[in-house]
Amino acid sequence: MLAKILHILKNKYVFTSLAFFIWLFIFDKNNLLSQVDLSQKLNQLKLDKEFYMSEIKANRIEANELLTNPDNLEKFARERYLMKRDSEDIFLIV
């Protein structure tokens, strides 16, 4: 059995093909491990893109509401930037 395997490996075409695949899967800059890492990074970037696209959509809706309704704009300014009218006092409770 061992002699048969050694006889097959002595064939120059089998040896060259084997060496090529070892080089391709282990030593090349586009080896199997780097392809797996790149695939994982691509999946993470797709998830990030989906998250940021939903955030952009939500921010556009909020900006549209603020620009079209003055009551919403006043509420936003009061809550986020602690703005007030001249006759009002603000008390912050922490």
C-alpha positions as CSV (number, residue, x, y, z in Angstrom):
1,M,0.0,0.0,0.0
2,L,2.8,2.4,1.0
3,A,4.7,1.5,-2.1
4,K,1.7,2.3,-4.3
5,I,1.3,5.7,-2.7
6,L,5.0,6.4,-3.2
7,H,4.8,5.3,-6.8
8,I,1.9,7.8,-7.4
9,L,3.8,10.6,-5.7
10,K,6.9,10.0,-7.8
11,N,4.8,11.0,-10.9
12,K,6.0,14.5,-11.7
13,Y,2.5,15.7,-12.6
14,V,0.9,14.5,-9.3
15,F,3.9,16.0,-7.3
16,T,3.6,19.3,-9.2
17,S,-0.2,19.5,-8.7
18,L,0.2,18.6,-5.0
19,A,2.9,21.3,-4.5
20,F,0.7,23.8,-6.3
21,F,-2.4,23.1,-4.1
22,I,-0.3,23.3,-0.9
23,W,1.2,26.6,-2.0
24,L,-2.3,27.9,-3.0
25,F,-4.0,26.9,0.3
26,I,-1.2,27.7,2.7
27,F,1.4,30.2,1.5
28,D,-0.3,32.4,-1.1
29,K,-1.6,35.8,-0.1
30,N,-5.1,34.7,-1.1
31,N,-5.0,31.5,0.9
32,L,-7.9,29.8,2.4
33,L,-7.6,31.4,5.8
34,S,-7.5,34.9,4.5
35,Q,-10.5,34.2,2.3
36,V,-12.5,33.1,5.4
37,D,-11.4,36.2,7.2
38,L,-12.4,38.4,4.3
39,S,-15.8,36.7,4.1
40,Q,-16.4,37.4,7.8
41,K,-15.4,41.0,7.4
42,L,-17.7,41.3,4.4
43,N,-20.7,39.9,6.4
44,Q,-19.9,42.3,9.2
45,L,-19.8,45.3,6.8
46,K,-23.1,44.3,5.3
47,L,-24.7,44.2,8.8
48,D,-23.1,47.6,9.5
49,K,-24.4,49.0,6.2
50,E,-27.9,47.8,7.0
51,F,-27.8,49.4,10.5
52,Y,-26.6,52.7,9.2
53,M,-29.1,52.8,6.4
54,S,-31.9,52.3,8.9
55,E,-30.4,55.1,11.1
56,I,-30.3,57.4,8.0
57,K,-33.9,56.7,7.3
58,A,-35.0,57.4,10.8
59,N,-33.0,60.6,10.9
60,R,-34.5,61.8,7.6
61,I,-38.0,61.2,9.0
62,E,-37.2,63.0,12.2
63,A,-35.6,66.0,10.2
64,N,-38.7,66.1,8.0
65,E,-41.0,66.3,11.1
66,L,-38.8,69.0,12.6
67,L,-38.8,71.1,9.5
68,T,-42.5,70.8,8.8
69,N,-44.0,71.2,12.2
70,P,-43.0,74.2,14.5
71,D,-44.4,72.5,17.6
72,N,-42.1,69.5,17.1
73,L,-39.1,71.8,16.5
74,E,-39.8,73.7,19.7
75,K,-40.2,70.4,21.6
76,F,-36.9,69.1,20.1
77,A,-35.0,72.3,21.1
78,R,-36.4,72.2,24.6
79,E,-35.5,68.6,25.2
80,R,-32.2,68.3,23.5
81,Y,-30.6,71.8,24.0
82,L,-32.4,72.9,27.1
83,M,-33.8,76.1,25.4
84,K,-36.5,78.1,27.2
85,R,-38.6,81.1,26.8
86,D,-37.7,84.3,28.6
87,S,-40.4,83.9,31.2
88,E,-39.5,80.3,32.1
89,D,-37.1,78.7,34.5
90,I,-35.5,75.2,33.9
91,F,-34.8,72.9,36.8
92,L,-32.6,69.9,36.0
93,I,-33.0,66.8,38.1
94,V,-30.1,64.4,38.0
